């Protein structure tokens, strides 16, 4: 299940962030995912799914921001279950 929210951004803010309108939703999801992972509010697997990134791409996004990786067995099992459910493993 997903929840949809509508947000309004001043054009000047989008300009400062250098986000194109077509990329706003993706960018917000990624930034929120990274923020909540860093604050330890979301697990690696939860944050990666929110960001809609692969494991490798999410690790790279964290590395670009110098955010340490805290990925434990529960995160691995969560990712493995997600891949099994999608038929990827």
N, C-alpha and C positions, 0 to 999 in steps of 0.2 A: 504494500500500500504506500502511496506517496501523497504528500500534502503540497499544495501549490499556494505560494504567497506572491503578491504583487508588490513591487518596490519601485519607487521613483527616484531617479538620480538626476541631479543638475548636470547639464551638458558640460559645464566647466570641470566638474569632478571626473567625468569620463575622459575628458581631455588630459587632465593631470595624470590619471591612471593609465592613460594610453590604451584603453579598452575600446574595441569596436563594439557597436551595438550587438552584432551577431555573436560576440564572445562573452557577453556580460554574464549570462547564467553559468557557463562553464567556469569562468574566472572566479565568480563568487563562491561556487561550490568548492573549487580547489583551495582558495584562500581560507574558507571556513574550516575545511577538513584539516589543513595544515595547522591552523591556529588551535583547534580543539585537540589535535594529536599532541602538539607541543605542550598544551596545558594538561595533558593526560586525562582529558574528558572523553576522548574516543580512543578505542584500541587502533592498532595499525590497520587491521582488516576493515573496521568500521569507517575509518577516515579515508582509506583507499577507495572504498565503495562510494562514499559521498563525493569524493573527487572524480570518480569515474575514470580512474587511472589503473593501469596494470601495476603489479607489484614492483617491477623494475622502474617504471616511470614515476611511481610515488616515491620510491627510494631516491631517485634522482632529484625530484622536487625538494625533498627534505635536505639532501646533500647541498643543493644550490643555496639553501638558506642556513646552512650550518646547524641544522636541527638534528640532535642525536637520535639514533634509531633505538627505540625500545620495543622490540618485537619478541614476544615470548611464545611458549608452546601453545597457549590458548589462541593466540593470534594465528599461528601456523595452522592449527586444527580448524579454525574458523575459515581461513582461506581455502584449505583443502576441501572442506565441506561445500563451500561455494563452488569450487571448480568441479567437484563430483556432481553436484546438482545440475550444473550447466553442461555436463558431459565433456568437460575439458581435460579431465585427468584419466 
